[in-house]
Amino acid sequence: MGAAVAAVVDHAAAARKAGLSMPDTQVIIFGNPQAGTPLMQAHPEIAIDLPMRLMVRDDGQPGSLVTWQDPAYLAQRYGLGEDQLAPLNAPAKIASALDGR
């Protein structure tokens, strides 16, 4: 889908190393400079929320729970126009592709 994984943060593994436990929880950090750079050029402060992230966690039910930042929230937070929203929809598209929809 044009995005590259920059990092995976495994919170559960870090908890285990600290002698703690939590459900499996990972944050996948990914981005596409061709999509994100124009947003950061127009709104430099959005860099705190880029690259994009998906959280995948075990919620005790079959499968995994996948969550991400609401694009509408980011648009409001940074005053983005409708023409700038497409890159912020990447997490939903990726989650849908993973879910087989």
MOCOR-V734360 format. One record per helix or strand of 3 or more residues. SS is the DSSP state (A for helix, B for strand). FROM is the first residue (numbers start at 0). TO is the last residue. Records with the same first field share a line. If there is no record, write none. Layout:
BEGIN
SS=FROM-TO, FROM-TO
END
This chain:
BEGIN
B=3-9, 24-30, 51-56, 64-67
A=10-16, 32-41, 43-48, 70-77, 81-83, 85-98
END
